[in-house]
Amino acid sequence: MLTHHLNNLLLLLHLRRPSPWSPPTPLDWLLTSPLQWLTSLLYRHVLLPLRGRPFHPPRHRRPIRVVCLSDTHNLLPSSAVPVPDGDLLIHCGDLTVHGSVAEIQKQVDWLRGLPHRWKVVVGGNHDSWLDEGVRKGMMMMEKGGDGGEVVDWEGVEYLCDRALELEFEGGRRLNVYGWGAVPWCGEGFALQYDREKHPWKGRVPDETDVLVTHTPPRHHLDLGLGCGGLLDEVWRVRPKLHVFGHVHYGHGKEAVYYDECQHAYESLMARPAKGPLYDLIPSARWVDAFNVLRHGVGNILWKWLMLGPGTNNGGLLANASLMYGDSGKLRNPMTVVDL
């Protein structure tokens, strides 16, 4: 009882996060794993930035500008913050709140009216009508619903476990694969799968340049809610750009190099957090944290002293959620990437 009251007090004082979908507070980290916290800060805010940009667009060729957004939930960006111009517009799902045809169509019509040459969309767990199983339940609940309504996707490419090749000015091409499937997050949501029986193994085409999903990969811009199976698939395919949403507070960009430093980081973050005292006991956790530092510093020295700037050959992860937390407002900035 005392613990319950203390926890409520800490929540009231905003010293603990109210749900797993909120970012951990410093106290949350201290009570779970200070080692993971400090290592993640070092990895994301020191080691990765010091390596510079993970890649550069081809020289002497016009870059392909990709504009990414996600989790608009029936809302449209403010006219004061227009959608940036670009060649490819990607929406990573959760266009709606309840997922009706009318809600989805309104968002699609808005996307269709934007000037980008290509528009690509995947569904999200809130976009109920896009899941055939959930759609049947919606039809049963709606009086007089006969299932005859459809979404008009003209001018917009809807990807549901589908790949396509896009051609741009100057003859450049991008191979894009998209699917909005997410790990189970509650009854009534769309496009869900059992986290332990994920469907990703071998699913993404090897030649994929841009991967579009709704769920994040595990341990990256995900608050720990992403999919480990998707992370394994990303390691296998290594797309130049992987864009997603779903976890609103995970908004941002993160470079990936698929190297020993990243592997050590993911290994540490995957280990169960058992409290600060457990972190003091020498274990494999210490080895992971040391390897993050060792390989990270080595990579920085190799780039800047041996090979020089502009030699990075990595990829980019982007959580493009526009919704700021559960505020009901599109406050996060849009994500723009030049490929």
C-alpha positions as CSV (number, residue, x, y, z in Angstrom):
1,M,0.0,0.0,0.0
2,L,2.8,2.4,0.9
3,T,4.6,1.6,-2.4
4,H,1.3,2.3,-4.3
5,H,0.9,5.7,-2.6
6,L,4.6,6.6,-3.2
7,N,4.3,5.7,-6.9
8,N,1.2,7.8,-7.2
9,L,3.0,10.7,-5.6
10,L,5.9,10.3,-8.0
11,L,3.5,10.3,-11.0
12,L,1.8,13.4,-9.7
13,L,5.2,15.1,-9.4
14,H,6.1,13.9,-13.0
15,L,9.1,12.0,-11.6
16,R,7.9,8.7,-13.1
17,R,6.4,8.2,-16.5
18,P,2.6,7.4,-16.6
19,S,2.8,4.7,-19.3
20,P,5.3,2.8,-21.5
21,W,4.3,5.2,-24.4
22,S,5.8,8.2,-22.5
23,P,9.6,8.8,-22.4
24,P,11.4,7.5,-19.3
25,T,12.3,10.2,-16.7
26,P,15.7,10.3,-15.1
27,L,14.3,8.6,-12.1
28,D,12.8,5.8,-14.2
29,W,16.2,5.1,-15.7
30,L,18.0,5.3,-12.3
31,L,15.6,2.7,-10.9
32,T,15.9,0.4,-13.8
33,S,19.4,0.6,-15.3
34,P,21.7,3.6,-15.0
35,L,24.2,1.7,-17.2
36,Q,21.8,1.4,-20.1
37,W,20.8,5.1,-19.6
38,L,24.4,6.5,-19.6
39,T,25.4,4.2,-22.5
40,S,22.4,5.2,-24.6
41,L,23.2,8.9,-24.0
42,L,26.8,8.3,-25.0
43,Y,25.8,6.4,-28.1
44,R,23.1,8.6,-29.4
45,H,24.3,12.1,-28.4
46,V,28.1,11.7,-28.6
47,L,29.4,8.8,-30.7
48,L,26.9,8.9,-33.6
49,P,27.0,12.7,-34.1
50,L,30.8,12.7,-34.1
51,R,30.8,10.3,-37.0
52,G,29.0,12.9,-39.1
53,R,26.3,12.2,-41.7
54,P,25.7,8.5,-42.4
55,F,25.7,9.1,-46.1
56,H,25.8,11.8,-48.8
57,P,23.7,12.0,-52.0
58,P,25.6,11.0,-55.2
59,R,27.9,13.7,-56.5
60,H,27.0,15.5,-59.7
61,R,23.4,14.2,-59.6
62,R,20.3,15.9,-58.3
63,P,19.4,14.4,-54.8
64,I,16.0,12.8,-54.3
65,R,14.3,14.7,-51.5
66,V,12.1,12.5,-49.3
67,V,9.5,14.1,-47.1
68,C,8.4,11.8,-44.2
69,L,5.4,12.1,-41.9
70,S,3.3,9.8,-39.8
71,D,0.6,9.7,-37.1
72,T,-1.5,12.6,-38.3
73,H,-4.6,11.1,-36.7
74,N,-7.3,12.9,-38.8
75,L,-5.4,16.2,-38.4
76,L,-3.7,18.3,-41.1
77,P,-0.5,20.3,-40.5
78,S,-1.0,23.9,-39.8
79,S,-0.9,26.3,-42.8
80,A,1.9,28.1,-40.8
81,V,4.0,25.0,-41.1
82,P,3.5,23.8,-44.7
83,V,4.6,20.4,-46.0
84,P,8.1,20.8,-47.4
85,D,8.6,20.4,-51.2
86,G,10.2,17.2,-52.3
87,D,10.2,14.3,-54.8
88,L,8.7,11.5,-52.6
89,L,6.2,12.0,-49.8
90,I,5.9,9.1,-47.3
91,H,3.1,8.7,-44.7
92,C,3.9,5.9,-42.3
93,G,0.4,5.2,-41.0
94,D,-2.1,6.2,-38.4
95,L,-3.7,8.6,-40.8
96,T,-6.9,8.4,-38.6
97,V,-8.3,7.9,-35.1
98,H,-11.1,5.4,-35.7
99,G,-10.1,4.1,-39.1
100,S,-13.4,4.6,-41.0
101,V,-13.4,4.9,-44.8
102,A,-14.4,8.6,-44.5
103,E,-11.5,9.3,-42.2
104,I,-9.0,7.5,-44.4
105,Q,-10.4,9.2,-47.6
106,K,-10.1,12.7,-46.1
107,Q,-6.4,12.1,-45.4
108,V,-5.8,10.5,-48.8
109,D,-7.4,13.4,-50.6
110,W,-5.2,15.8,-48.7
111,L,-2.1,13.8,-49.7
112,R,-3.2,13.6,-53.3
113,G,-3.4,17.4,-53.4
114,L,0.3,17.9,-52.4
115,P,2.8,18.6,-55.3
116,H,5.2,15.7,-54.7
117,R,5.7,13.5,-57.7
118,W,5.2,10.3,-55.7
119,K,3.1,9.7,-52.5
120,V,3.5,6.4,-50.6
121,V,1.3,5.3,-47.7
122,V,1.2,2.4,-45.3
123,G,-1.5,1.7,-42.8
124,G,-1.2,2.0,-39.0
125,N,-3.0,0.3,-36.1
126,H,-5.6,3.1,-36.0
127,D,-6.5,2.7,-39.6
128,S,-9.0,-0.1,-39.0
129,W,-10.6,-0.3,-42.4
130,L,-7.3,-1.3,-43.9
131,D,-7.4,-4.6,-42.0
132,E,-9.9,-7.0,-43.5
133,G,-10.5,-8.8,-40.2
134,V,-11.1,-5.6,-38.2
135,R,-13.2,-4.3,-41.1
136,K,-15.7,-7.1,-40.7
137,G,-16.2,-6.3,-37.1
138,M,-16.7,-2.6,-37.9
139,M,-19.4,-3.6,-40.5
140,M,-21.2,-5.7,-38.0
141,M,-21.3,-2.8,-35.5
142,E,-22.4,-0.2,-38.0
143,K,-26.1,-0.2,-38.7
144,G,-26.8,-0.9,-42.4
145,G,-23.1,-1.3,-43.2
146,D,-22.8,-3.5,-46.3
147,G,-19.0,-3.1,-46.8
148,G,-19.5,-1.5,-50.2
149,E,-17.4,1.6,-49.3
150,V,-13.9,1.7,-50.7
151,V,-10.9,4.1,-50.4
152,D,-10.0,5.9,-53.7
153,W,-6.2,5.6,-53.8
154,E,-5.8,7.3,-57.1
155,G,-2.5,9.3,-57.1
156,V,-1.3,7.7,-54.0
157,E,0.5,4.3,-53.7
158,Y,-0.8,2.3,-50.8
159,L,1.7,-0.4,-49.8
160,C,0.5,-3.4,-47.8
161,D,3.3,-5.9,-47.9
162,R,4.2,-4.6,-51.3
163,A,7.3,-3.2,-53.1
164,L,7.6,-0.9,-56.1
165,E,10.3,0.9,-58.1
166,L,10.0,4.6,-58.4
167,E,11.7,6.7,-61.1
168,F,12.7,10.3,-60.6
169,E,14.1,13.2,-62.6
170,G,17.5,12.4,-64.2
171,G,16.7,8.7,-64.4
172,R,17.4,7.9,-60.7
173,R,15.4,5.1,-59.2
174,L,14.4,4.0,-55.7
175,N,13.1,0.6,-54.6
176,V,10.5,1.1,-51.9
177,Y,8.9,-1.6,-49.7
178,G,6.1,-0.9,-47.2
179,W,3.9,-2.6,-44.7
180,G,2.1,-1.2,-41.7
181,A,2.0,-4.3,-39.5
182,V,2.7,-3.7,-35.8
183,P,3.3,-5.9,-32.7
184,W,0.1,-6.5,-30.7
185,C,-0.9,-3.3,-28.8
186,G,-4.6,-3.9,-27.8
187,E,-8.0,-5.1,-28.8
188,G,-9.7,-3.5,-31.8
189,F,-6.6,-2.3,-33.5
190,A,-5.5,-3.1,-37.1
191,L,-2.6,-4.9,-38.7
192,Q,-1.4,-6.6,-35.6
193,Y,0.8,-9.6,-35.0
194,D,2.1,-11.7,-32.1
195,R,5.4,-10.1,-31.1
196,E,6.9,-13.5,-30.4
197,K,5.7,-14.8,-33.8
198,H,6.7,-11.9,-36.0
199,P,6.2,-12.0,-39.8
200,W,9.3,-10.1,-40.9
201,K,11.9,-12.8,-41.5
202,G,12.9,-12.8,-45.2
203,R,9.9,-10.6,-46.1
204,V,11.6,-7.3,-47.2
205,P,13.2,-7.6,-50.7
206,D,17.0,-7.5,-50.7
207,E,17.2,-4.6,-53.1
208,T,15.1,-2.2,-50.9
209,D,16.5,1.3,-50.7
210,V,13.6,2.8,-48.6
211,L,11.8,0.7,-46.0
212,V,8.4,2.1,-44.8
213,T,6.8,0.6,-41.7
214,H,4.5,1.8,-39.0
215,T,6.3,0.1,-36.1
216,P,9.9,1.1,-35.2
217,P,12.7,-1.5,-35.0
218,R,13.6,-2.5,-31.4
219,H,16.0,-0.2,-29.5
220,H,15.8,2.7,-32.0
221,L,13.6,5.7,-31.5
222,D,11.0,3.4,-30.0
223,L,11.0,3.8,-26.1
224,G,11.6,0.0,-26.1
225,L,8.3,-0.7,-27.9
226,G,9.7,-1.6,-31.3
227,C,9.9,-5.0,-32.9
228,G,13.0,-7.2,-32.5
229,G,12.1,-9.2,-35.6
230,L,11.9,-6.1,-37.7
231,L,15.3,-5.1,-36.4
232,D,16.8,-8.4,-37.5
233,E,15.3,-7.9,-41.0
234,V,16.7,-4.4,-41.2
235,W,20.1,-5.7,-40.4
236,R,19.7,-8.3,-43.2
237,V,18.5,-5.8,-45.9
238,R,20.3,-2.6,-44.7
239,P,18.1,-0.1,-46.5
240,K,19.5,3.4,-47.0
241,L,16.4,4.9,-45.3
242,H,14.0,3.2,-42.9
243,V,11.1,5.5,-41.9
244,F,8.3,4.7,-39.4
245,G,6.1,6.2,-36.7
246,H,3.8,4.7,-34.1
247,V,5.7,5.8,-31.0
248,H,5.0,9.5,-30.9
249,Y,7.6,10.4,-28.3
250,G,10.3,8.6,-30.4
251,H,10.3,11.3,-33.1
252,G,13.7,12.0,-34.6
253,K,16.5,10.6,-36.7
254,E,19.3,8.2,-35.9
255,A,22.2,7.0,-38.0
256,V,22.9,3.3,-38.4
257,Y,26.1,1.6,-39.6
258,Y,25.4,-2.1,-38.8
259,D,28.7,-2.5,-37.2
260,E,30.2,-3.8,-33.9
261,C,29.3,-0.6,-32.0
262,Q,25.7,-0.8,-33.0
263,H,25.6,-4.5,-32.2
264,A,27.0,-3.9,-28.7
265,Y,24.5,-1.1,-28.1
266,E,21.5,-3.3,-29.1
267,S,22.9,-6.2,-27.1
268,L,23.1,-4.0,-23.9
269,M,19.6,-2.5,-24.4
270,A,18.1,-6.0,-24.9
271,R,19.3,-7.2,-21.6
272,P,16.7,-7.2,-18.8
273,A,16.9,-4.1,-16.5
274,K,17.0,-5.3,-12.9
275,G,17.9,-2.1,-11.0
276,P,20.9,0.0,-10.1
277,L,22.4,-2.5,-7.7
278,Y,22.5,-5.2,-10.4
279,D,24.4,-2.8,-12.7
280,L,27.2,-2.7,-10.2
281,I,27.9,-6.4,-10.5
282,P,30.4,-7.3,-13.2
283,S,28.6,-9.0,-16.0
284,A,28.1,-9.2,-19.8
285,R,26.3,-5.8,-19.4
286,W,29.7,-4.2,-18.6
287,V,31.2,-5.9,-21.7
288,D,28.5,-4.5,-23.9
289,A,28.9,-1.0,-22.5
290,F,32.7,-1.1,-22.9
291,N,32.4,-2.4,-26.5
292,V,30.0,0.5,-27.3
293,L,32.7,2.9,-26.1
294,R,35.6,1.0,-27.6
295,H,34.1,0.5,-31.1
296,G,32.5,4.0,-31.1
297,V,35.8,5.8,-30.4
298,G,37.6,3.6,-32.9
299,N,35.0,4.4,-35.6
300,I,35.4,8.1,-35.0
301,L,39.2,8.0,-35.2
302,W,39.1,5.8,-38.3
303,K,36.8,8.2,-40.1
304,W,38.4,11.5,-39.2
305,L,42.1,10.5,-39.0
306,M,42.4,7.7,-41.5
307,L,39.7,8.1,-44.2
308,G,38.6,11.6,-43.8
309,P,35.1,13.3,-44.0
310,G,32.5,12.1,-46.5
311,T,33.4,8.4,-46.2
312,N,30.5,7.1,-44.2
313,N,28.4,4.4,-45.8
314,G,25.6,3.9,-43.4
315,G,21.8,4.3,-43.3
316,L,19.3,6.5,-41.5
317,L,16.3,5.6,-39.3
318,A,13.6,8.2,-39.0
319,N,10.6,8.2,-36.6
320,A,8.4,10.7,-38.5
321,S,5.5,11.0,-36.1
322,L,3.9,14.4,-36.3
323,M,1.7,13.9,-33.2
324,Y,3.4,15.2,-30.1
325,G,2.8,12.5,-27.5
326,D,-0.9,12.2,-26.6
327,S,-1.4,16.0,-26.9
328,G,-3.8,15.7,-29.9
329,K,-1.6,18.3,-31.7
330,L,0.8,18.0,-34.6
331,R,3.8,19.6,-33.0
332,N,6.7,17.5,-34.2
333,P,8.6,18.8,-37.2
334,M,8.4,17.0,-40.5
335,T,11.4,14.8,-41.5
336,V,13.3,15.6,-44.7
337,V,16.0,13.4,-46.1
338,D,18.1,13.8,-49.3
339,L,19.0,10.5,-50.9
